[in-house]
């Protein structure tokens, strides 16, 4: 089977590539000329890379002609919420127009292909206590330009399925983490800072944003298993939450990581890490997906944090 992963050089893309290879697939991946190859350096001899900018329709069409995929995991995105505040138009262009270009190329080339669209729990945005845990039927109240772009991407998947009969499955993954997670993301950022302090590269101060926010974390290695099952067993046109069903406050995440080190640190709030509007609680109900596919997360979040901290320890030396 030929599998195309958009954004293969990214955090999730690299783990998706590892899984697809383990499944015996022939793996193709899109990248941009400025993409960092760190995450997939160990895979370069096993995958085929195709230079492609999703914002360019011709580039996307040529990539699909070359890959001729049976399955597509559409993971490429501007995925950092704070950047969407400083570059909202660019976020919309990459996430929305990039998805339109992908769907249009598939339609025009008439490829018989299954597509997974990686949405986000950020689409739900503001949810009230009585609406938790979040089901797929909860209202979408996005609170960032990134979240708005993901709602549009999600609904485009629905529209192209209904309009053209394309096999598109939409997923809304809640927070996911693990080795290779960028240091700009909250739990990985804490682990990165701890590793730097241990190595004597940073003063013993950890800079934090909003410690009260609660998030539902799943290991990325469990998430990519879910993405695979979404195309293997999911219903085309449907949307599925992927979540652990347990929420951790950012303070609890920090405490767990600090319990894994001997360094003594000061906690200091950094105004630059605070968002104009933040989602207070995100906790997902993935019953629909679990019943359809049999998926269950297997890696405890504590193990995810330990693996991520060890990853940064190996990188900062």
C-alpha positions in Angstrom: 0.0 0.0 0.0 1.2 3.5 -0.9 0.8 6.0 2.0 1.3 9.8 1.6 1.9 11.8 4.8 1.7 15.6 4.4 4.0 17.3 6.9 6.1 14.1 7.3 9.0 16.1 8.8 6.8 17.3 11.7 6.3 15.8 15.2 3.3 13.7 14.4 4.3 13.1 10.8 7.6 11.4 11.8 5.7 9.0 14.2 3.1 8.3 11.5 5.9 7.4 9.1 7.4 5.0 11.6 4.0 3.3 12.1 3.3 3.1 8.3 6.7 1.5 7.7 6.0 -1.0 10.4 2.7 -1.8 8.7 4.6 -2.6 5.5 3.5 0.4 3.5 5.5 2.3 0.9 5.8 5.7 2.5 5.8 9.1 0.7 6.0 12.4 2.5 5.7 16.1 1.5 8.1 18.6 2.8 9.1 22.2 2.2 12.6 23.3 1.3 13.0 24.9 4.7 11.7 21.9 6.6 14.0 20.6 9.3 14.9 17.0 8.8 15.8 16.2 12.4 12.6 14.2 13.2 13.0 11.9 10.1 16.8 11.7 9.8 16.7 8.0 10.8 14.0 7.3 8.2 15.5 8.9 5.1 16.6 5.7 3.5 13.2 4.1 4.0 10.8 6.9 2.7 10.4 9.0 -0.4 10.3 12.7 0.1 8.4 15.0 -2.3 9.0 18.7 -2.1 5.6 20.4 -2.0 4.1 23.6 -0.7 0.4 23.0 0.0 -0.4 26.6 -0.7 0.5 26.0 -4.4 -2.1 24.0 -6.2 0.3 22.9 -9.0 2.8 21.7 -6.4 0.1 19.6 -4.7 -1.2 18.1 -7.9 2.4 17.1 -8.9 3.0 15.5 -5.5 -0.1 13.4 -5.8 0.8 12.4 -9.4 4.1 11.2 -8.1 2.9 9.4 -5.0 -0.3 7.9 -6.4 -1.4 7.2 -2.8 -3.9 4.7 -1.5 -4.1 6.5 1.8 -3.3 10.1 2.8 -2.7 11.3 6.3 -3.1 15.1 6.1 -1.0 16.3 9.0 0.7 19.4 7.5 -0.4 22.6 9.2 0.6 25.7 11.0 -0.1 24.0 14.3 1.2 26.4 17.0 -1.7 28.3 18.5 0.3 31.4 19.6 1.7 31.9 16.1 -1.8 32.0 14.8 -2.3 35.2 16.8 0.7 36.9 15.3 0.2 35.4 11.8 -3.5 34.8 11.4 -3.7 35.2 7.6 -0.7 32.8 7.1 -2.3 30.3 9.4 -5.6 30.4 7.4 -3.7 30.2 4.1 -1.7 27.1 5.1 -4.4 25.2 6.9 -7.5 26.1 4.8 -6.2 26.8 1.2 -3.7 23.9 1.6 -6.6 21.6 2.4 -8.6 22.9 -0.6 -5.7 22.3 -2.9 -5.3 18.8 -1.6 -8.9 17.9 -2.1 -9.1 19.6 -5.5 -6.0 17.7 -6.7 -7.6 14.4 -5.6 -10.8 15.3 -7.3 -9.2 16.4 -10.6 -6.9 13.4 -10.7 -9.8 11.1 -9.8 -7.7 9.1 -7.3 -9.3 6.3 -5.4 -7.9 7.3 -2.1 -8.7 7.4 1.6 -7.9 10.6 3.4 -7.6 11.3 7.1 -8.0 15.0 8.1 -6.2 15.8 11.3 -8.5 18.2 13.1 -8.0 19.4 16.7 -9.8 19.7 20.0 -9.1 23.4 19.7 -12.1 23.5 17.4 -14.4 23.1 20.4 -12.9 26.2 22.1 -15.0 27.6 24.9 -16.9 24.8 26.6 -18.9 25.1 29.9 -18.7 22.7 32.8 -22.1 21.1 32.0 -20.8 20.3 28.5 -17.9 18.2 29.6 -16.6 15.7 28.6 -16.7 16.9 25.0 -18.5 14.8 22.4 -18.4 15.3 18.7 -21.9 16.9 18.9 -20.7 19.7 21.2 -20.9 23.2 19.7 -17.7 24.6 18.1 -16.7 27.8 19.7 -13.1 28.4 18.5 -11.0 30.8 20.5 -8.0 31.3 18.3 -7.2 31.9 14.6 -5.7 28.4 14.6 -8.9 26.9 15.9 -11.0 28.7 13.3 -8.7 27.4 10.6 -9.1 23.8 11.9 -12.9 24.2 12.0 -12.8 25.2 8.3 -10.5 22.3 7.4 -12.8 19.9 9.2 -15.9 21.1 7.5 -14.2 21.1 4.1 -13.6 17.4 4.7 -17.3 17.0 5.3 -18.3 19.1 2.3 -16.0 17.2 -0.2 -17.2 13.9 1.1 -20.9 14.9 0.6 -20.3 16.7 -2.7 -18.0 14.3 -4.4 -18.3 11.0 -2.4 -14.6 11.2 -1.4 -13.5 8.8 1.4 -12.6 11.4 4.0 -12.5 10.7 7.7 -12.1 13.6 10.1 -10.4 13.3 13.5 -10.3 15.7 16.4 -7.4 14.7 18.5 -7.0 16.3 21.9 -3.5 17.2 23.2 -0.8 14.7 22.2 2.8 14.7 23.2 5.9 12.6 23.3 9.5 12.5 22.1 10.2 15.0 19.3 7.5 17.4 20.5 8.7 21.0 19.9 9.8 23.0 22.9 7.2 25.7 22.2 4.5 23.4 23.4 3.7 23.4 27.1 4.8 20.1 28.5 7.7 19.7 26.1 8.7 23.2 26.9 8.9 22.3 30.6 10.9 19.2 29.8 13.3 21.1 27.6 13.9 23.7 30.3 14.6 21.1 32.9 17.0 19.3 30.6 18.8 22.6 30.0 19.0 23.4 33.7 20.4 19.9 34.4 23.0 20.5 31.7 24.0 23.9 33.1 22.7 25.7 30.0 20.0 27.7 31.8 19.6 29.3 35.1 17.4 27.3 37.6 14.2 29.1 36.6 11.3 27.6 34.7 9.2 30.1 32.8 5.5 29.3 32.6 2.3 30.6 31.2 -1.2 29.7 32.4 -0.9 26.9 34.9 -4.6 26.6 35.5 -5.6 25.4 32.1 -6.6 21.7 31.9 -5.9 19.5 29.0 -6.5 15.9 27.9 -3.1 14.4 26.9 -2.5 11.2 24.9 0.9 9.8 23.8 1.6 10.6 20.1 2.4 6.9 19.5 -1.2 6.1 20.5 -2.5 8.9 18.4 -0.9 7.7 15.2 -2.3 4.2 15.9 -5.7 5.9 16.1 -5.2 7.8 12.8 -4.3 4.5 11.1 -7.5 2.9 12.5 -9.5 5.9 11.4 -8.8 5.0 7.7 -8.9 1.3 8.3 -12.2 1.1 10.2 -13.7 4.6 10.2 -16.9 5.7 8.4 -16.2 8.1 5.6 -17.7 11.6 6.3 -17.7 11.0 10.0 -15.8 12.9 12.7 -14.2 11.2 15.7 -12.7 12.5 18.9 -9.4 10.9 19.9 -8.7 11.5 23.6 -7.7 9.8 26.8 -10.7 11.1 28.7 -8.6 12.4 31.6 -7.6 16.1 32.1 -4.4 17.3 33.7 -3.8 20.8 34.8 -0.7 22.4 33.5 0.4 22.7 37.1 0.1 19.0 37.5 2.1 18.4 34.4 4.9 20.6 35.7 4.8 18.9 39.1 5.2 15.4 37.4 8.2 16.6 35.4 9.8 18.1 38.4 9.4 14.8 40.3 11.6 13.3 37.6 14.6 15.5 38.2 16.8 16.4 41.2 17.3 20.0 40.3 15.7 22.7 42.4 14.0 25.4 40.4 12.1 28.6 40.7 8.8 29.0 38.8 8.4 32.3 37.1 5.5 33.5 35.0 6.3 34.8 31.6 3.7 37.3 30.2 4.8 36.3 26.6 3.5 32.8 27.3 -0.1 34.0 28.1 -2.7 34.0 25.3 -5.2 36.7 24.5 -7.9 34.1 25.2 -7.4 30.6 26.5 -9.5 27.5 26.6 -9.9 26.7 30.4 -10.7 23.0 30.1 -10.5 20.5 27.3 -11.5 16.9 28.1 -12.7 14.6 25.4 -15.2 11.7 25.1 -13.8 9.3 22.5 -16.5 6.6 23.0 -17.7 6.9 19.4 -14.2 6.2 18.0 -13.4 3.5 20.5 -16.7 1.6 19.7 -16.1 1.9 15.9 -12.4 0.9 15.9 -11.5 -0.8 19.2 -8.8 1.8 19.9 -7.5 2.3 23.4 -4.6 4.4 24.5 -1.8 2.2 25.9 0.9 4.5 27.1 0.4 6.3 30.5 0.9 10.0 30.4 3.6 9.8 33.1 5.6 7.5 30.7 5.1 10.1 27.9 6.6 12.8 30.0 9.5 10.6 31.1 10.3 9.7 27.5 10.0 13.3 26.4 12.4 14.4 29.2 14.9 11.7 28.2 14.6 12.9 24.6 15.5 16.5 25.6 18.3 15.2 27.9 19.9 13.5 24.9 19.4 16.6 22.7 20.7 19.4 24.9 24.1 17.9 25.8 
